[in-house]
Amino acid sequence: MPVGTLDIMKLDGDPVTYQVMFEENAGGTFVSRIEGDELVDFMHEEMRVAMPLALDAAERAQTEGRTRLSDVFLEENNLHAVMEYMEEEIED
């Protein structure tokens, strides 16, 4: 089960969309772009984030423009199914 930081950023546009990024502590980044009215459901149903945490994160992202939540536990199978996986190259 990956542990990392959930980063939600409000993007300008009509309709309002959000960039949802999960960065694993061990490496690797998962990114998705979600419309505002789908944000809470996406985090809760697809990423399996607890509902109170999903609601709080969505509210903070909406009012503050961005929120970061550290030490979030997610199920890896859910991440691969719903988000684009981006692997960073590490130069020696």
FENTA-V561445 format. One record per residue. N is the residue number from 0. RES is the residue in one small letter. PHI is phi as a letter, one per 20 degrees, with the letter a starting at -180 (* if undefined). OMEGA is omega in whole degrees, 0 to 359 (* if undefined). Layout:
BEGIN
<<N & RES & PHI & OMEGA> <N & RES & PHI & OMEGA>>
END
This chain:
BEGIN
<<0 & m & * & 182> <1 & p & f & 176> <2 & v & d & 180> <3 & g & a & 182> <4 & t & d & 175> <5 & l & e & 184> <6 & d & c & 181> <7 & i & c & 182> <8 & m & c & 178> <9 & k & f & 180> <10 & l & d & 178> <11 & d & f & 177> <12 & g & q & 178> <13 & d & c & 5> <14 & p & f & 177> <15 & v & f & 176> <16 & t & c & 181> <17 & y & c & 171> <18 & q & e & 179> <19 & v & d & 181> <20 & m & c & 174> <21 & f & d & 180> <22 & e & d & 180> <23 & e & f & 176> <24 & n & f & 182> <25 & a & e & 181> <26 & g & o & 181> <27 & g & n & 182> <28 & t & c & 177> <29 & f & d & 185> <30 & v & c & 175> <31 & s & b & 176> <32 & r & d & 188> <33 & i & c & 174> <34 & e & f & 185> <35 & g & g & 183> <36 & d & f & 179> <37 & e & d & 189> <38 & l & f & 183> <39 & v & f & 180> <40 & d & f & 179> <41 & f & f & 181> <42 & m & f & 184> <43 & h & f & 186> <44 & e & e & 184> <45 & e & e & 182> <46 & m & e & 180> <47 & r & m & 173> <48 & v & f & 180> <49 & a & g & 185> <50 & m & g & 179> <51 & p & f & 179> <52 & l & f & 179> <53 & a & f & 179> <54 & l & f & 180> <55 & d & f & 181> <56 & a & f & 179> <57 & a & f & 180> <58 & e & f & 180> <59 & r & f & 178> <60 & a & f & 181> <61 & q & f & 184> <62 & t & e & 184> <63 & e & d & 180> <64 & g & n & 179> <65 & r & a & 174> <66 & t & b & 178> <67 & r & c & 180> <68 & l & d & 182> <69 & s & e & 176> <70 & d & l & 178> <71 & v & e & 177> <72 & f & e & 178> <73 & l & c & 177> <74 & e & e & 186> <75 & e & f & 180> <76 & n & g & 179> <77 & n & f & 180> <78 & l & f & 182> <79 & h & f & 184> <80 & a & f & 190> <81 & v & d & 184> <82 & m & c & 177> <83 & e & e & 181> <84 & y & e & 179> <85 & m & c & 180> <86 & e & d & 180> <87 & e & e & 175> <88 & e & e & 179> <89 & i & d & 180> <90 & e & e & 178> <91 & d & f & *>>
END
